[in-house]
Amino acid sequence: MKKKKSANVPAKTSKKSAAGKKTSQKKAVRKKPVMKKPAAKKSAPAPAKAPRAKKPRPTETAESMAARQREISISEFFTKNRHLLGFDNPRKALLTAVKEAVDNALDACEDAGILPEVLIEIKELSASRYRLAVQDNGPGIVKRQIPNIFGKLLYGSKFHRLKMSRGQQGIGISAAGMYGMLTTGKPVVITSRTSKRHPAHHFELQIDTKKNKPEIIVDTEIEWEVHHGTRVEIELEGKHTRGRQSVDEYLRQTAITNPHISVEYRMPGDENISYERTVKELPPHTKEIKPHPQGVELGAMLGYLKESKAPSLSGFLQEEFSRVTSKVAAEICANAGLSPKAYAKRIGRGEVEKLMQGIKATKIMNPPTNCVAPIGEEQLVKGLASVVPADFYASTTRPPAVYRGNPFIIEAALAYGGEEQNGDSPARLLRFANRVPLLYQQGACCTHRCSVQVNWRNYSLQQPRGALPVGPLTIVVHMASVWVPFTSESKEAIAEYPEIEEQVIRALQECGRKLKIFLSRRRREADTERKQDYIKTYIPHIGIGLRALIGFSEREEQHVVKSLTGLLERARDK
């Protein structure tokens, strides 16, 4: 009997489904459920951090600033600013030291009426260190003045006098010694003797830059074969080179404007160069003059009045200034509305302003020119010819002129042609002030500006725009004055004043006209020579033609050729 399926049959299916459920549960266990984090509750913003307190800025008080105030020594100033004195680099420093020593030597000799003989020695101690020695045959220096002259800046006899001289400020030679001390630590060595009856004094000095005073290291008397003169020795860092802007070129140009000097130059390497004097006469003696009233400013006038011992204003004007007579003084006072008998020291600032206006309104004669000694046209040409060989020379000396009450004279010269001058390069400009060559800052000098402004095309020369003329030409410009207006303490360029520029341009134009005459004459002579050469070439053919046409004999033919040749030679001589 078949059993009926029980109701439990479908239970198998349920087992399977249960198994499936278990499997699915296992699979579900394997996967990690992703739990979503509950949204965080928005919290209140955190309080901002307080900024750090800044340190209080250090401040000064009037008392603290006053405590640091102190006087600055002139030596200390130029120690930090030695480029103002021309000690920019080793090459220029060596040249500046030679220049200052030679200028002092020439001034001393000329003031004493002695034809200068100068010896320059430069010994190379290492690649960048040299020992410079400059010796002259001047009058020497008294013992008590040697330390101050060589060991103190702004000390000298030329600053306060109105008289032509190479040195002006009392800085140069002491600044060279200071540069040597700063770069090598060695003192300046000076030997000087005033006459053969007195012993030679030997000093070794250094400069106290804090106090601008000399420090004497050695002070003794020695035997010296020289009867009178001075020798200065400085050890310094430098660089010796040849060519332009060198010691060689400086001495070469010095010989042009100082034909009365004799120079021996002993270079490193035992090579010697000598420049013999071409003129055996000293330049004309110059005299010191008083300031001209039209060149004095208001502040300086107040100082003159304060120091004057004159009882009256009229007497003050006559005693303190040049070209002021009693008549001129009375006219100045009348134009100023002041009494000539007014007490000079009681005149106030307002009255001084009236006095200055009165001086401007009065016609006063130019200052005397016996304080200035020009080179002279003939001597300038001799000096130029001794250094620059050329085919043609021209020179001129302008009449005396005045700028700011200071008299000055401009001289110019040209040297054209010659084998040593390049015809394809610009002309060379040589600048001088009180017979001293100016080798640096040519573009900043008014003499260069004036040389460019001159239209050299009018004088048969080529000239690019804004440049010097092109050709085998050397241009010389010299300014002689009681006070040359340099652009800086290094004395390398002349400042631009309308009065000076006018005189320089006129001097160059005068030389240019002389050059044009020479070039025109030479051009005519060349044309005539060329034509005569053509004629001379065809004279024999003329004789041959006459013989063929007229039937001349050979003797007659030679006679005709000889006659025509003689006629041509006589025309050439004319």
C-alpha positions in Angstrom: 0.0 0.0 0.0 1.5 3.2 -1.1 2.2 5.6 1.6 0.8 9.0 1.2 3.2 11.9 1.1 3.2 13.5 4.3 2.8 17.1 4.8 6.3 17.3 5.9 7.7 16.8 2.4 7.9 20.4 1.6 10.1 20.7 4.7 13.0 19.6 2.5 12.5 22.5 0.4 12.5 24.6 3.5 15.8 23.1 4.6 17.3 24.0 1.3 16.0 27.5 1.6 17.3 27.6 5.1 20.6 26.5 3.9 20.5 29.2 1.3 19.6 31.7 4.0 22.6 30.5 6.1 24.9 30.9 3.0 23.6 34.3 2.3 24.1 35.2 5.9 27.7 33.9 5.8 28.3 36.0 2.6 26.7 38.9 4.4 29.1 38.4 7.3 32.1 38.5 4.9 31.2 42.0 3.7 31.7 44.7 6.2 28.8 46.9 6.3 29.4 50.5 5.6 28.3 52.4 8.6 27.3 55.9 8.0 28.5 58.3 10.7 25.9 60.3 12.1 26.1 64.0 11.1 28.1 65.9 13.6 26.4 68.7 15.3 27.6 72.1 14.2 29.8 73.5 17.0 30.5 77.2 17.7 33.6 78.7 16.0 36.8 78.6 18.0 37.9 81.9 19.4 40.6 83.7 17.3 44.1 83.7 18.7 45.3 87.0 20.0 48.2 88.6 17.8 51.6 88.6 19.4 52.6 91.9 20.8 55.2 93.6 18.6 58.4 94.7 20.2 58.5 98.4 20.7 60.6 100.2 18.0 63.8 101.6 19.3 63.7 105.3 19.3 66.2 108.0 19.8 66.0 111.0 22.1 67.7 114.3 21.5 70.1 113.5 24.3 71.1 110.1 22.8 71.6 111.6 19.4 73.6 114.4 20.8 75.9 112.0 22.6 77.0 110.4 19.3 77.7 113.7 17.5 81.3 114.4 16.9 83.6 116.4 14.6 84.7 114.6 11.4 88.3 115.1 10.5 89.1 116.1 6.9 91.6 113.2 6.8 89.0 110.8 8.0 86.6 112.0 5.4 89.0 111.5 2.5 90.1 108.1 3.8 86.6 106.9 3.0 86.2 109.0 -0.1 89.7 108.8 -1.6 88.2 108.5 -5.1 87.4 112.2 -4.9 91.1 112.9 -4.8 92.0 110.7 -7.8 92.8 107.4 -6.0 90.1 105.4 -7.7 92.1 102.4 -8.8 95.8 101.3 -8.6 96.6 102.6 -12.1 95.2 106.0 -11.4 96.6 106.1 -7.9 100.2 105.8 -9.1 99.7 108.5 -11.7 98.0 110.9 -9.2 100.9 110.4 -6.7 103.5 111.2 -9.3 101.4 114.2 -10.5 101.1 115.8 -7.1 104.8 115.4 -6.3 105.9 116.8 -9.6 103.5 119.7 -9.4 104.9 120.7 -6.0 108.4 120.4 -7.2 107.9 122.7 -10.2 106.0 125.3 -8.2 108.8 125.4 -5.6 111.5 125.8 -8.2 109.7 128.5 -10.2 108.9 130.5 -7.0 112.6 130.4 -6.1 113.8 131.4 -9.6 115.4 128.0 -10.3 115.2 126.2 -13.6 113.6 122.9 -12.5 115.4 119.6 -12.7 113.2 116.7 -11.6 114.0 113.0 -11.1 111.2 110.4 -10.9 111.9 106.9 -9.9 109.4 104.0 -9.8 110.6 100.7 -8.4 108.4 97.6 -8.6 108.5 95.7 -5.3 105.8 93.2 -6.1 103.0 92.7 -8.6 100.9 95.4 -7.1 103.3 97.4 -4.9 105.7 100.1 -5.9 108.1 102.6 -4.4 107.8 106.1 -5.8 110.5 108.7 -5.4 110.4 112.3 -6.7 113.4 114.6 -6.2 113.9 118.2 -7.3 116.5 120.9 -7.1 114.2 123.5 -5.5 114.9 125.7 -2.4 114.1 122.9 0.1 111.7 123.1 3.0 112.5 124.4 6.5 112.4 121.7 9.2 109.4 122.9 11.2 107.2 122.9 8.1 108.0 119.4 6.8 105.6 117.5 9.1 102.6 119.7 8.3 103.2 119.9 4.6 103.4 116.1 4.2 101.3 114.9 7.1 98.3 117.2 7.2 95.5 117.7 4.7 94.4 121.2 3.7 97.7 122.8 4.7 99.6 125.0 2.3 100.4 128.4 1.1 98.5 128.6 -2.2 94.8 128.4 -1.2 94.4 132.0 0.1 96.5 133.8 -2.5 95.3 134.9 -5.9 98.3 133.9 -8.0 98.7 131.4 -10.7 100.1 128.1 -9.4 99.7 124.4 -10.1 98.6 123.5 -6.6 95.6 125.2 -5.1 94.1 123.3 -2.2 96.9 122.0 0.0 95.7 118.4 -0.3 97.6 116.6 -3.0 101.0 115.4 -1.7 99.7 114.7 1.8 96.8 112.7 0.3 99.3 110.7 -1.7 101.1 109.9 1.5 97.9 109.0 3.2 97.0 106.6 0.4 100.4 104.9 0.7 99.9 104.5 4.4 96.4 103.0 4.0 97.5 100.5 1.3 100.9 99.4 2.6 101.2 100.7 6.2 104.5 102.3 5.3 105.3 106.0 6.3 106.3 108.8 3.9 110.0 109.4 3.7 111.1 113.0 3.2 114.6 114.4 2.8 115.1 118.1 2.4 118.0 120.6 2.5 117.8 124.4 2.1 121.5 125.2 1.4 124.9 123.6 1.6 125.5 125.5 4.8 122.7 123.7 6.5 122.3 119.9 7.2 119.7 117.8 5.4 116.7 116.9 7.5 115.3 113.3 7.2 111.7 112.6 8.3 109.5 109.5 8.3 105.8 110.5 8.8 102.3 109.1 9.0 99.0 110.8 9.2 96.7 110.5 12.2 93.4 110.4 10.2 91.3 111.0 13.4 93.0 114.3 14.2 94.4 115.2 10.8 97.9 115.6 12.3 101.3 114.2 11.4 102.8 111.4 13.4 106.6 111.7 13.4 108.3 108.3 13.4 111.9 109.4 12.4 113.4 112.9 12.7 117.1 113.1 12.1 119.9 114.9 10.3 121.8 113.1 7.6 124.6 113.7 5.0 123.2 114.4 1.5 125.3 115.2 -1.5 122.5 117.6 -2.8 123.1 121.2 -1.9 119.4 122.2 -2.0 116.2 120.4 -2.9 113.6 117.9 -1.6 113.1 114.1 -2.1 109.8 112.4 -1.3 109.5 108.6 -1.2 106.1 106.8 -1.0 105.4 103.1 -1.0 101.9 102.4 -2.3 99.7 99.9 -4.1 99.6 100.7 -7.8 99.7 99.5 -11.4 102.3 100.7 -13.9 101.2 100.7 -17.5 102.1 102.3 -20.8 100.1 104.4 -23.2 97.4 107.0 -22.5 96.5 107.9 -19.0 99.8 106.7 -17.7 102.8 108.2 -15.9 104.7 108.1 -19.2 102.0 110.1 -21.0 101.7 112.6 -18.1 105.4 113.4 -18.2 105.3 113.6 -22.0 102.5 116.2 -21.9 104.2 118.1 -19.1 107.2 118.6 -21.4 104.8 120.3 -23.9 103.6 123.1 -21.6 106.8 123.3 -19.5 109.6 123.6 -22.1 111.9 125.1 -19.4 112.1 121.9 -17.3 114.4 119.0 -17.4 112.9 115.6 -16.4 114.6 112.2 -15.9 112.2 109.3 -15.5 113.5 105.9 -14.3 110.8 103.3 -15.0 110.4 99.8 -13.6 112.7 97.5 -15.4 115.7 99.9 -15.5 114.4 101.8 -18.6 115.1 105.6 -18.6 113.4 108.4 -20.4 114.7 112.0 -20.4 113.0 115.2 -21.5 115.6 118.0 -22.0 114.6 121.6 -21.7 114.0 123.5 -25.0 113.8 126.9 -23.3 116.4 128.2 -20.9 114.2 130.9 -19.4 111.7 130.7 -16.6 108.1 131.7 -17.2 107.3 135.4 -16.3 107.1 136.0 -12.6 103.6 136.4 -11.3 102.4 138.7 -8.6 99.7 138.1 -6.0 96.6 140.3 -6.4 93.6 141.3 -4.2 90.2 139.9 -5.0 88.0 141.8 -7.5 84.8 143.3 -5.9 82.6 141.9 -8.7 83.8 138.4 -8.0 82.9 138.5 -4.2 79.6 137.0 -2.9 77.5 138.4 -0.1 78.7 136.0 2.6 82.3 136.6 1.7 81.7 140.4 1.8 80.4 140.0 5.4 83.5 138.2 6.4 85.8 140.9 4.8 83.9 143.6 6.7 84.2 141.7 10.0 88.0 141.2 9.7 88.8 144.6 8.2 90.7 147.2 10.2 89.7 150.1 7.9 87.7 152.8 9.7 85.4 153.8 6.8 83.6 152.0 4.1 85.5 153.9 1.4 88.8 152.9 3.0 87.6 149.3 3.3 86.8 149.0 -0.4 90.2 150.5 -1.4 92.3 148.3 0.9 90.6 145.0 0.4 89.9 144.9 -3.4 91.8 145.5 -6.6 91.0 148.2 -9.1 89.1 150.3 -6.5 90.3 153.9 -6.2 88.8 156.6 -4.1 86.7 157.7 -7.0 85.4 154.2 -7.7 84.7 153.7 -4.0 82.7 156.9 -3.9 80.7 155.9 -6.9 80.0 152.4 -5.4 78.7 154.1 -2.2 76.6 156.5 -4.1 75.0 153.7 -6.2 74.4 151.8 -3.0 72.9 154.7 -1.1 75.5 154.5 1.7 77.9 157.0 3.2 81.6 156.6 2.2 82.4 157.6 5.8 80.2 154.9 7.4 82.0 152.7 10.0 82.9 149.4 8.2 82.3 147.0 11.0 78.9 148.4 11.9 77.4 147.8 8.5 74.6 145.2 8.8 73.4 142.5 6.4 70.8 144.8 4.8 73.3 147.5 4.1 75.7 144.8 2.6 73.0 143.8 0.2 72.8 147.4 -0.9 76.6 147.5 -1.2 76.5 144.5 -3.5 73.9 146.1 -5.7 76.1 149.2 -5.8 79.1 147.2 -6.9 77.1 145.6 -9.7 75.9 149.0 -10.9 79.4 150.4 -11.0 81.7 150.0 -14.0 85.0 148.7 -12.6 88.2 147.9 -14.5 89.0 144.2 -14.9 91.6 142.8 -12.4 95.3 143.0 -13.3 96.7 140.1 -15.3 100.3 140.1 -13.9 99.1 137.3 -11.7 98.8 135.0 -14.6 101.7 133.8 -16.8 100.7 132.2 -20.2 103.1 129.9 -22.0 103.3 132.1 -25.1 102.8 131.2 -28.7 106.4 130.5 -29.6 107.2 128.5 -26.5 104.0 126.5 -26.9 105.0 125.5 -30.4 108.5 124.6 -29.3 107.1 122.3 -26.6 104.6 120.7 -28.9 107.2 120.1 -31.6 109.5 118.4 -29.1 106.9 115.8 -28.4 104.6 115.6 -31.5 106.5 115.7 -34.9 104.2 117.3 -37.5 104.2 119.2 -40.8 102.4 122.3 -39.5 102.1 124.0 -36.1 99.8 126.9 -35.2 99.2 128.6 -31.8 97.4 131.6 -30.3 97.1 133.3 -27.0 93.8 135.1 -26.3 93.6 138.4 -24.5 93.0 138.2 -20.7 89.4 137.7 -19.6 87.5 137.4 -16.3 85.0 134.9 -14.8 83.6 135.6 -11.3 86.2 138.3 -10.8 89.1 135.8 -11.5 91.4 136.7 -14.4 92.3 133.9 -16.9 94.0 133.4 -20.3 93.2 130.8 -22.8 95.9 129.4 -25.2 95.4 126.9 -28.0 97.7 125.1 -30.5 97.5 122.6 -33.4 99.9 120.1 -34.8 98.9 118.7 -38.2 100.4 116.0 -40.3 103.5 113.9 -39.7 104.2 110.2 -39.9 103.2 109.5 -36.3 99.7 110.8 -36.4 96.9 108.7 -37.8 94.8 110.4 -40.5 91.8 108.0 -40.2 91.2 108.5 -36.5 89.7 111.4 -34.5 92.0 114.3 -33.5 93.7 114.0 -30.2 92.8 116.6 -27.6 95.4 117.6 -25.0 94.0 119.6 -22.1 96.0 121.7 -19.6 95.3 123.9 -16.6 98.1 126.1 -15.2 100.6 124.0 -17.2 99.3 120.7 -15.7 98.0 117.9 -18.0 94.4 116.7 -17.5 94.3 113.0 -18.4 90.9 111.9 -17.1 87.3 112.9 -17.4 87.7 114.4 -20.9 84.0 114.3 -21.6 83.2 116.3 -18.5 85.6 119.1 -19.4 84.4 122.3 -21.0 87.5 122.3 -23.3 86.3 119.1 -24.9 82.8 120.4 -25.3 84.1 123.6 -27.0 86.4 121.5 -29.3 83.3 119.6 -30.5 81.2 122.7 -30.9 83.7 124.3 -33.3 82.7 123.6 -37.0 86.0 122.1 -38.2 84.5 121.6 -41.7 85.0 125.4 -42.3 88.8 124.7 -41.9 89.0 121.9 -44.5 88.7 119.0 -42.0 86.1 116.2 -41.8 84.0 116.1 -38.7 81.3 113.7 -37.6 78.3 115.2 -35.8 79.0 115.7 -32.1 82.6 114.6 -32.3 86.1 115.8 -32.8 87.4 116.3 -36.3 89.0 113.4 -38.2 92.6 113.6 -39.4 96.3 113.7 -38.4 95.7 116.4 -35.9 96.6 117.2 -32.2 94.7 119.9 -30.5 96.1 121.7 -27.4 94.0 123.9 -25.0 95.6 125.5 -22.0 93.9 127.6 -19.3 96.0 129.8 -17.0 94.2 131.4 -14.1 94.6 132.4 -10.4 91.8 129.9 -9.7 90.9 127.2 -12.1 87.3 126.0 -11.6 87.8 122.3 -11.5 84.7 120.0 -11.3 86.2 118.0 -8.3 89.0 117.9 -5.8 90.9 115.5 -8.1 91.4 118.4 -10.6 90.7 116.4 -13.8 88.2 118.6 -15.7 87.4 122.3 -16.0 83.9 123.5 -15.2 81.6 125.1 -17.7 81.5 128.9 -17.5 80.2 130.9 -20.5 83.2 133.3 -20.3 85.7 130.4 -20.4 83.8 128.6 -23.2 83.7 131.7 -25.4 87.5 132.2 -25.1 88.2 128.5 -25.8 86.1 128.5 -29.0 87.6 131.7 -30.3 91.2 130.4 -29.7 90.4 127.2 -31.6 88.8 129.2 -34.4 91.9 131.3 -34.8 94.1 128.2 -35.0 91.6 126.7 -37.4 92.0 129.7 -39.8 95.7 129.3 -39.8 95.4 125.6 -40.5 93.0 126.3 -43.4 95.5 128.7 -45.0 98.2 126.0 -44.8 96.0 123.3 -46.2 94.8 125.5 -49.1 98.4 126.5 -50.0 99.5 122.9 -49.9 96.6 121.9 -52.1 97.5 124.6 -54.6 101.1 123.5 -54.6 100.1 119.9 -55.1 97.9 120.8 -58.1 100.7 123.0 -59.6 103.2 120.2 -59.1 100.9 117.7 -60.8 100.3 120.0 -63.8 104.0 120.7 -64.1 104.8 116.9 -64.0 102.4 116.5 -66.9 104.1 119.2 -68.9 107.5 117.9 -68.2 106.4 114.5 -69.4 105.3 115.9 -72.8 108.2 118.4 -73.4 110.4 115.8 -75.2 107.4 114.9 -77.4 107.1 118.6 -78.3 110.7 118.7 -79.4 110.1 115.6 -81.5 107.0 117.1 -83.1 108.7 120.4 -83.9 111.6 118.4 -85.6 109.1 116.5 -87.7 107.0 119.5 -88.7 109.6 122.2 -89.1 112.6 120.1 -89.8 114.7 120.9 -86.7 118.0 119.3 -86.4 118.8 117.1 -83.4 120.8 120.0 -81.8 117.9 122.4 -82.3 115.5 119.9 -80.9 117.6 119.5 -77.7 117.8 123.3 -77.4 114.0 123.7 -77.5 113.5 120.9 -74.9 116.2 122.5 -72.7 114.6 126.0 -73.0 111.1 124.7 -72.2 112.4 122.7 -69.2 114.2 125.8 -67.8 111.0 127.9 -68.2 109.1 125.3 -66.3 111.6 125.2 -63.5 111.6 129.0 -63.1 107.8 128.9 -62.9 107.9 126.2 -60.2 110.4 128.3 -58.1 107.9 131.2 -58.2 
